[in-house]
Amino acid sequence: MNRALLGAIVMATIAGCGLSLTVALLSVRLDVAGYSAHAIGLNTAAAGIASLLGAPFVPRVAKRVGIARLLMISLAIGGLTLLGFTLTQDYGVWLILRFIMGMAVTVLFVLSEFWITTASTSDRRGLAIGLYATSLGAGFALGPVLLAAVGTSGNLPFFIGTALFWGAIVPLVANTPSAPLLETRSRKPFWMFLKEAPVATLAGLLHGAIEVAGIGLLPVYALRAGASAEQGALFASIFVLGAGAMQVPLGLLSDRLDRRKLLLVIAGLGLVGALFLAVVGLSSLILFEVVLLLWGGTVGGLYPVGLAHLGARYRDGELAGANAAFVMTYSLGMLIGPPLIGAGLDLVPPSGFFLGIAILIGLYLAVAGLRLTRSAASVTAG
């Protein structure tokens, strides 16, 4: 692994730890304050709105400012935003702060993923993205563990999150000379990438809905099921840890198979797992945690396999545009997923959490399966 690739991965991992700690922390604090799961999901979705609005502009700004410099600015703003949460408990202000943080995180993921995709070779791209996803998953898993260790009350967890965001600047500074350059800028609109590669881009949407709801609402699921907030934070860690553990094997597999078909298999297994978890619940804690780990590993493959598919298809400015489109669909998933899944949790507590996810996966399978069927029919006719 070259130094540039390693530096980008370390940076994203540290920031991911701070992000996951924050997402779980805010959900618990809002639930303790008496807000509904729907309201908590809406607060989580504010970051998705920010990403949806900001992602199209990231490649353009990065071309002018520079990738490394823009990444430093985004990490600095992310840390400052976390400090802002310690100054007030007002729900409306927290929505605004969540929006600002969403903008900063959007820059982080669009550019770090472009960096990693560009720094990897075509025959090892799936592996490189798998390593990135594994490291990022480890950071995401560590965040809730830190939260469980320090507790959810007081300002200390916010200070820890700020330190992690600012600490992620260190490996970035060390690798600034290795940062890639954007030579061209894609002029394709967002919908064109969705039209050209729907199975991959919609995988980003589905992953955004499941991942953010899993990290943000699993602690609430635990509370509604009669468990503690700390147990819920550990559920979120198990979910993310499972996703991280499977990324390298799935990355290697995606370098050898048709990535579109692999995405359908991943979604199908994710549907079965969600239904199983809805039925089993916490009646058997060990079984629940084992299946949650495996299920997290399965649905976690949607993001890196979809991203690797785009990396094989596009180059330079168009690749940056495709990455931005992928983050936009992921953000759209963040926007629609948590409120819908949270509403399911309110309507059918607690199994509605997993039933809502199962419905979303079923819709993806219907759309993606139809697309692949039409593509196969077109090739046969040709």
KADA-V418524 format. One record per residue. N is the residue number from 1. RES is the residue in one letter. SS is DSSP state (H for helix, E for strand, L for the rest). PHI is phi in whole degrees, 0 to 359 (* if undefined). PSI is psi in whole degrees, -180 to 180 (999 if undefined). Layout:
# KADA-V418524
N:RES:SS:PHI:PSI, N:RES:SS:PHI:PSI
This chain:
# KADA-V418524
1:M:L:*:128, 2:N:L:283:164, 3:R:H:297:-39, 4:A:H:299:-44, 5:L:H:296:-44, 6:L:H:297:-43, 7:G:H:299:-42, 8:A:H:295:-38, 9:I:H:293:-45, 10:V:H:298:-43, 11:M:H:301:-50, 12:A:H:295:-34, 13:T:H:294:-46, 14:I:H:297:-46, 15:A:H:295:-37, 16:G:H:298:-36, 17:C:H:299:-47, 18:G:H:296:-37, 19:L:H:292:-47, 20:S:H:293:-37, 21:L:H:301:-43, 22:T:H:292:-44, 23:V:H:300:-48, 24:A:H:294:-41, 25:L:H:298:-48, 26:L:H:296:-38, 27:S:H:297:-45, 28:V:H:295:-43, 29:R:H:296:-39, 30:L:H:290:-38, 31:D:H:294:-43, 32:V:H:298:-32, 33:A:L:285:-6, 34:G:L:100:9, 35:Y:L:281:150, 36:S:L:287:164, 37:A:H:298:-33, 38:H:H:296:-44, 39:A:H:294:-38, 40:I:H:295:-42, 41:G:H:296:-36, 42:L:H:295:-40, 43:N:H:297:-42, 44:T:H:297:-37, 45:A:H:290:-17, 46:A:H:302:-37, 47:A:H:294:-35, 48:G:H:294:-39, 49:I:H:298:-43, 50:A:H:300:-44, 51:S:H:294:-41, 52:L:H:298:-39, 53:L:H:279:-34, 54:G:H:270:-28, 55:A:H:304:-42, 56:P:H:299:-24, 57:F:H:268:-12, 58:V:H:299:-50, 59:P:H:301:-39, 60:R:H:295:-46, 61:V:H:293:-39, 62:A:H:296:-34, 63:K:H:295:-32, 64:R:H:274:-44, 65:V:H:275:-34, 66:G:L:107:140, 67:I:H:296:-49, 68:A:H:297:-44, 69:R:H:295:-41, 70:L:H:293:-36, 71:L:H:297:-42, 72:M:H:299:-42, 73:I:H:297:-43, 74:S:H:295:-40, 75:L:H:293:-39, 76:A:H:297:-43, 77:I:H:293:-39, 78:G:H:302:-43, 79:G:H:295:-42, 80:L:H:296:-38, 81:T:H:298:-40, 82:L:H:298:-37, 83:L:H:296:-32, 84:G:H:297:-31, 85:F:L:294:-21, 86:T:L:280:-10, 87:L:L:268:-17, 88:T:L:205:158, 89:Q:L:248:9, 90:D:L:292:128, 91:Y:H:297:-41, 92:G:H:296:-41, 93:V:H:294:-39, 94:W:H:297:-34, 95:L:H:298:-43, 96:I:H:295:-45, 97:L:H:297:-39, 98:R:H:296:-36, 99:F:H:295:-47, 100:I:H:298:-43, 101:M:H:298:-38, 102:G:H:301:-40, 103:M:H:298:-46, 104:A:H:297:-43, 105:V:H:292:-33, 106:T:H:300:-47, 107:V:H:301:-44, 108:L:H:303:-50, 109:F:H:282:-38, 110:V:H:300:-48, 111:L:H:280:-36, 112:S:H:293:-37, 113:E:H:288:-35, 114:F:H:296:-43, 115:W:H:301:-50, 116:I:H:292:-42, 117:T:H:295:-39, 118:T:H:290:-37, 119:A:H:283:-10, 120:S:L:259:153, 121:T:L:277:159, 122:S:H:298:-36, 123:D:H:276:-5, 124:R:H:235:14, 125:R:H:294:-42, 126:G:H:300:-41, 127:L:H:296:-44, 128:A:H:297:-44, 129:I:H:292:-33, 130:G:H:296:-42, 131:L:H:296:-42, 132:Y:H:300:-48, 133:A:H:295:-36, 134:T:H:295:-47, 135:S:H:295:-42, 136:L:H:295:-40, 137:G:H:297:-38, 138:A:H:297:-40, 139:G:H:295:-43, 140:F:H:298:-40, 141:A:H:291:-36, 142:L:H:291:-31, 143:G:H:304:-57, 144:P:H:298:-31, 145:V:H:296:-44, 146:L:H:300:-40, 147:L:H:297:-43, 148:A:H:297:-33, 149:A:H:285:-41, 150:V:H:266:-13, 151:G:L:89:167, 152:T:L:258:-1, 153:S:L:261:160, 154:G:L:78:-175, 155:N:L:263:-11, 156:L:H:305:-45, 157:P:H:298:-32, 158:F:H:292:-39, 159:F:H:296:-39, 160:I:H:297:-43, 161:G:H:300:-42, 162:T:H:298:-44, 163:A:H:299:-37, 164:L:H:292:-44, 165:F:H:299:-46, 166:W:H:289:-32, 167:G:H:294:-27, 168:A:H:292:-15, 169:I:H:289:-27, 170:V:H:300:-55, 171:P:H:295:-25, 172:L:H:292:-45, 173:V:H:299:-41, 174:A:H:294:-24, 175:N:L:245:15, 176:T:H:305:-42, 177:P:H:298:-22, 178:S:H:268:-1, 179:A:L:297:139, 180:P:L:289:161, 181:L:L:249:147, 182:L:L:264:108, 183:E:L:279:-35, 184:T:L:229:169, 185:R:L:233:130, 186:S:L:290:138, 187:R:L:254:9, 188:K:L:286:137, 189:P:L:287:164, 190:F:H:306:-44, 191:W:H:295:-23, 192:M:H:292:-40, 193:F:H:294:-36, 194:L:H:294:-37, 195:K:H:287:-40, 196:E:H:284:-34, 197:A:L:222:65, 198:P:H:292:-35, 199:V:H:296:-40, 200:A:H:286:-47, 201:T:H:292:-38, 202:L:H:289:-25, 203:A:H:297:-37, 204:G:H:297:-41, 205:L:H:298:-48, 206:L:H:296:-42, 207:H:H:296:-41, 208:G:H:300:-43, 209:A:H:296:-46, 210:I:H:286:-45, 211:E:H:295:-49, 212:V:H:291:-39, 213:A:H:294:-37, 214:G:H:296:-46, 215:I:H:289:-42, 216:G:H:278:-33, 217:L:H:251:-13, 218:L:H:300:-38, 219:P:H:299:-36, 220:V:H:289:-39, 221:Y:H:304:-44, 222:A:H:298:-44, 223:L:H:297:-43, 224:R:H:291:-24, 225:A:L:270:2, 226:G:L:95:6, 227:A:L:266:179, 228:S:L:270:165, 229:A:H:296:-37, 230:E:H:294:-38, 231:Q:H:295:-39, 232:G:H:296:-39, 233:A:H:297:-37, 234:L:H:291:-35, 235:F:H:301:-44, 236:A:H:298:-39, 237:S:H:295:-43, 238:I:H:298:-44, 239:F:H:301:-49, 240:V:H:288:-37, 241:L:H:298:-40, 242:G:H:300:-43, 243:A:H:299:-43, 244:G:H:293:-36, 245:A:H:292:-25, 246:M:L:263:-3, 247:Q:H:290:-41, 248:V:H:295:-49, 249:P:H:301:-42, 250:L:H:291:-34, 251:G:H:295:-45, 252:L:H:298:-41, 253:L:H:296:-38, 254:S:H:289:-19, 255:D:L:283:-11, 256:R:L:240:-13, 257:L:L:240:170, 258:D:L:291:113, 259:R:H:295:-30, 260:R:H:295:-44, 261:K:H:292:-36, 262:L:H:297:-37, 263:L:H:296:-38, 264:L:H:294:-40, 265:V:H:296:-44, 266:I:H:301:-45, 267:A:H:295:-40, 268:G:H:298:-45, 269:L:H:294:-35, 270:G:H:296:-36, 271:L:H:296:-47, 272:V:H:299:-44, 273:G:H:296:-41, 274:A:H:297:-43, 275:L:H:295:-40, 276:F:H:296:-45, 277:L:H:295:-35, 278:A:H:296:-38, 279:V:H:283:-45, 280:V:H:287:-46, 281:G:L:58:-147, 282:L:L:263:18, 283:S:L:297:-31, 284:S:L:229:101, 285:L:H:298:-42, 286:I:H:295:-45, 287:L:H:297:-42, 288:F:H:301:-46, 289:E:H:292:-37, 290:V:H:295:-48, 291:V:H:294:-38, 292:L:H:299:-41, 293:L:H:297:-47, 294:L:H:292:-40, 295:W:H:294:-41, 296:G:H:299:-39, 297:G:H:296:-34, 298:T:H:287:-58, 299:V:H:291:-22, 300:G:L:295:-19, 301:G:H:287:-14, 302:L:H:300:-42, 303:Y:H:289:-56, 304:P:H:294:-36, 305:V:H:292:-41, 306:G:H:297:-41, 307:L:H:294:-40, 308:A:H:296:-36, 309:H:H:298:-43, 310:L:H:292:-38, 311:G:H:296:-30, 312:A:H:281:-19, 313:R:H:263:-31, 314:Y:L:239:163, 315:R:L:223:153, 316:D:H:46:-121, 317:G:H:299:-39, 318:E:H:292:-33, 319:L:H:293:-42, 320:A:H:298:-41, 321:G:H:295:-40, 322:A:H:294:-40, 323:N:H:298:-41, 324:A:H:296:-42, 325:A:H:297:-38, 326:F:H:295:-43, 327:V:H:295:-34, 328:M:H:295:-43, 329:T:H:292:-38, 330:Y:H:301:-43, 331:S:H:293:-36, 332:L:H:297:-37, 333:G:H:297:-41, 334:M:H:300:-34, 335:L:H:286:-47, 336:I:H:267:-25, 337:G:H:291:-60, 338:P:H:303:-45, 339:P:H:297:-40, 340:L:H:292:-46, 341:I:H:292:-37, 342:G:H:297:-39, 343:A:H:296:-38, 344:G:H:297:-39, 345:L:H:295:-37, 346:D:H:290:-40, 347:L:H:285:-42, 348:V:L:230:72, 349:P:L:285:141, 350:P:L:265:-8, 351:S:L:293:-18, 352:G:H:300:-22, 353:F:H:300:-52, 354:F:H:283:-30, 355:L:H:294:-39, 356:G:H:297:-41, 357:I:H:295:-40, 358:A:H:299:-39, 359:I:H:296:-44, 360:L:H:297:-42, 361:I:H:296:-40, 362:G:H:299:-39, 363:L:H:295:-42, 364:Y:H:298:-45, 365:L:H:300:-38, 366:A:H:294:-47, 367:V:H:290:-49, 368:A:H:294:-40, 369:G:H:297:-40, 370:L:H:296:-40, 371:R:H:297:-46, 372:L:H:293:-37, 373:T:H:296:-43, 374:R:H:293:-39, 375:S:H:296:-42, 376:A:H:295:-39, 377:A:H:293:-36, 378:S:H:294:-42, 379:V:H:294:-42, 380:T:H:296:-41, 381:A:H:294:-35, 382:G:L:289:999
